[in-house]
Amino acid sequence: MNAAPWCIATVVTEKAIEGLLESGSGGVYKDSHPWLVALDLFRSMAAQDQALPILLATGQPLAFSHWGFIEQIDVVELHLGQWETACQFKAPKPMHPIFSELGSVFLKPASEQLERERREGLRQHRTALDEMHVHPYAICETPAFILVPPVDGDA
């Protein structure tokens, strides 16, 4: 399965990262915000046989430390206006140092922008991710090292 061209970026605590690394098998990130669009994207990419990556940012200042592939997203409305999202992903791997800064990853452009670039020959216009846009999550372009992993598979 190939990596999707888009990924999810979110913020987690350092304690959560430590717990995920200790388990070695992956984990679940829970949020009280409904990740409805992320769920749609996950389903769309799965239908195209593409794995949706998740980038995990932590620390002060925020920086990406790890990434993994999402295995499942469940969004449940507990009661009126109260939501829970559970995002299950494979064991996190260290982020490539070149992509550790939030600004090294770009927000996903609107579909109209992508279509104009493709059909009208417009030059690419991208917006770098920042702390304001990463909460509760952001949809971004997947970093190149995930799209084209090393030959030995140790991405």
SVG drawing of the C-alpha trace seen along z (x, -y; Angstrom):
<svg xmlns="http://www.w3.org/2000/svg" viewBox="-28 -31 46 35">
<polyline fill="none" stroke="black" stroke-width="0.4" points="0.0,0.0 1.4,-3.4 1.3,-6.5 -1.4,-9.0 -0.4,-12.4 -2.1,-14.0 -1.5,-13.4 -2.9,-14.4 -0.8,-16.6 -1.7,-16.9 -0.3,-17.8 0.3,-15.2 2.0,-15.4 5.5,-14.2 4.1,-11.7 1.8,-10.2 4.8,-9.8 6.7,-8.0 3.8,-5.7 3.5,-4.9 7.2,-4.2 7.1,-1.9 4.3,0.2 6.1,0.6 2.9,1.6 1.2,-1.7 -1.5,-3.5 -4.7,-5.5 -4.9,-9.2 -8.2,-10.5 -9.6,-14.0 -12.9,-15.7 -13.1,-17.4 -15.0,-15.5 -12.5,-14.6 -15.2,-14.3 -13.2,-15.6 -10.2,-13.5 -12.5,-10.4 -13.7,-11.2 -10.1,-11.6 -9.1,-8.3 -12.0,-6.5 -11.3,-8.1 -7.6,-7.2 -8.3,-3.6 -10.7,-3.2 -7.8,-4.1 -5.5,-1.6 -3.4,-4.4 -2.3,-4.6 -3.0,-7.9 0.0,-9.1 -0.2,-11.0 2.5,-13.4 2.8,-13.9 4.0,-17.3 5.1,-17.9 7.2,-20.2 7.8,-23.9 8.2,-25.2 6.0,-22.6 8.0,-20.3 7.3,-17.0 8.9,-14.1 7.2,-11.0 4.9,-9.7 2.9,-6.6 0.2,-5.3 -3.4,-5.6 -5.2,-2.2 -8.7,-3.5 -10.5,-6.7 -13.7,-6.4 -15.8,-9.5 -18.7,-9.2 -21.2,-11.8 -21.5,-10.9 -24.4,-13.3 -25.5,-16.6 -22.4,-18.6 -20.0,-16.2 -17.8,-14.2 -14.9,-11.7 -12.5,-10.9 -10.2,-7.9 -7.4,-7.7 -5.6,-4.4 -2.2,-4.2 0.8,-1.9 3.9,-2.2 5.3,-5.7 8.7,-6.2 11.0,-9.1 10.4,-12.1 13.1,-12.8 15.1,-15.8 14.5,-17.9 10.7,-17.8 10.8,-18.3 9.7,-22.0 6.0,-22.7 6.8,-25.1 8.5,-22.3 5.1,-20.8 2.5,-22.5 -1.3,-22.7 -3.3,-20.8 -4.4,-23.3 -8.1,-23.6 -9.1,-21.2 -9.8,-24.2 -6.2,-25.4 -4.9,-22.0 -7.2,-21.8 -6.1,-25.2 -2.4,-24.3 -3.0,-21.1 -5.2,-22.5 -4.2,-26.1 -0.5,-25.7 -0.5,-28.0 2.6,-27.9 2.2,-26.1 1.2,-28.2 1.5,-26.6 1.0,-27.7 3.3,-26.4 1.8,-24.8 2.0,-26.8 0.9,-26.5 -2.4,-28.2 -3.5,-25.6 -2.3,-22.4 -5.1,-22.4 -7.0,-20.1 -5.5,-18.7 -4.4,-19.9 -4.6,-18.2 -1.2,-18.6 0.9,-17.4 2.7,-14.2 6.4,-14.8 8.6,-13.4 10.5,-10.9 7.1,-9.1 6.0,-9.1 9.3,-7.6 10.7,-5.6 14.3,-4.3 15.0,-1.2 15.7,0.8 12.2,-0.1 13.4,-1.7 11.5,-5.0"/>
</svg>
